[in-house]
Amino acid sequence: MSRAAGAGGRGRAAAVRVAAVALVCAGLVSCGGGGGGGRGSQPLTAEALRTADALEARGVLERFLHALAVGDYALAAADFSGDLKPLRDLIPAVAPDDDAELLEKYCTQQRGACLPARVTGGRVLAGRGFEFDVELLEGGQPVATGDPLLPQSRRTRFAFRVQRIGIRYYVLDLPPRRG
């Protein structure tokens, strides 16, 4: 390939990147650098929250949280793909392939905050996922969880990551433990 063709190819690639950024800035995500969220995340706009991917990811998270709250641990396990090793270390008596029982023991015996929940916002993560802000509820009111001996650690809003793995979305985070 000649230098001219290579330079033209780089120019076209740069134009495609600029066009892609313009589409993103047109309303899929906030283009500002502000907003909470971790490295490589952008706050979701109201319009972006209505996109098919965001709705699908949010639906999986809501189904997962509802399943935990009502005791449908098999459904919750099917929607979860996060790291269960810390739970397996905490609850070693559960069979290694029984994620549903592990979630049940976490919620019923290990003070997992498996409560009704409300999604209050979210961000697009770099890669193939979202991070949603969730309030855990008791009697319709947000519940503060965290270490009771460290009042500054108590929060009412928690981040849950949801990522596309293969053809569908999975939740990567568990509810916190109740303080």
N, C-alpha and C positions, 0 to 999 in steps of 0.2 A: 504494500500500500504506500502511495506517495505521501509526502509530508502534507501537501495541500488537502488530500482526501482525509488524512488523519485529523488535521485541524478543523476541517468542515464537520467531521463526525463529532468532535468534541463540542463544537459550536451548537450542533443540533441537540446533543445530549444536555447541554446547559439550558437551551431553550425549553426542552421538555421538563427539566427540573423547575424552571421558573414558572411554567404553565401549571405544573402540579401544585406548587406552593400557592399560586393564585387561586386555584380551585379550593384548596384547603382554607385559605384565608377568606374565601367567599362565604363561609358559613359552616363548614364541617367542624372546625375546631377554632378556638381562640388563637390568634396569632401572637398575642402578647406573651412575654416571658413570665408574667406574674402568675399568681394563683398558687395555692398549696401544691400538693402533689410531689412526687419524687422526681428524681432525675429523669429527663426524657419524657415528661408528661405535659399535657396541655389541658386546661380546663375545658369541659364540655359546655357548649352553648346549648340553649334550649332546642335549637334546630338539630344539632348533632345528637342530642339525646333521643331524637325521634328517628334517626337513621336505622335501617334494618339491623345492622350489626350491633349497635348500641342497645336497641330494643331486645334483641335475642340474648345478649350478654346479661342485661338487667333482668330479663325473665328467668334465666337460669339461676341467677343469684337469689331472686325473690322466691323461686320454687325451693331452692336449697334451704334458705332460712326458714321458710314456712314448714318444710318437712322436718327440720330439727325441732321447731317449736311445737309441732303436733305429734312428735314421736314416730314419724315415718323414716326411720334411719336407713332403710334400704334405698329409698328414693334419694335421700341426702347423700349417701355413699356413691350412688351412680352419678351425681352431679359434682363430686369432689375429686380433684386431682392434685391436691397439695401434698406437702410432706407430712406423713403420719408417723414418722419415726419418733418424734418427741412424745406422742401419745402412746405408742407401743412401749416406750421406755417407762412411761408413767403407769401404764396398765398392762403389765406383761402377761397376765393370765388369759388374754384373748388370743384366739387362733390367728396366725399371721395373715390368713386370707379373708378374715371376717371383718371388713371395714365397717359394716353396719353395726355389729356388736360393739366395736371400738367407739364409734360415735355415740351409741346409746350409753355406754359406761361414762364417757366424757361428760355427757349432758346430765346424767342422773346421779353419778357418784363422784365426779371430779369438779363439780361447780362450774361446768361450762355454761355460759350465758346463752342458752338455747331458747330464746324468747321471740315473741312476735317482733317484727322489725319494719322500719320505714327507710327507703332509699331517699336521701336528701340531696344528692348531687353526684358528680363524677368527673373523671378525667380520662382522656385517651392516653394510653401508655405507648411508649415507643415499642414497636413490634406489633403483636397481634392481640392486643387486649385493652382492658379498661380497668380503672380503679374507681369504685363507688364508695361514697360516704353513706354510712348506715347508722341509724339510731335504733338501739334495742329498746323495746317498750314493755312496760308493765302497767296494766290498767290504762293504756293509751298514752302514758307519759314516758318520756325518755328516762332510762335507768343509767345511773353512773356506776361504772365498774372500775376496778383497779385495786391497788393495795390499800386497805383501810387505814394502815399505819402511815401512809404517805398521801395525804389529801391532794397534793398537787398531781399525783398520778391518776386520780379518778377522772374519767371522761365519760361523755354521753355519746360521742360520735366516733365511729371506727371505720377504718378503710378495709375494703375487701377487694382483692384483685380477681378478675375474671379474664381468662385467656383462651383463645382459640387453640385447640390441640386437635390436629386432624381436621375433621369436618364440623366439629361443634365446640361450644364454649364449656369450660369447666371452672368452678370456683377453686381458688388456690389457698384461701385463708379460712381458718375456723373462728367462731366467735371467741371473745376473750373469756377468761375464767372470772367468775363473780368474786368480788372482794368481800 
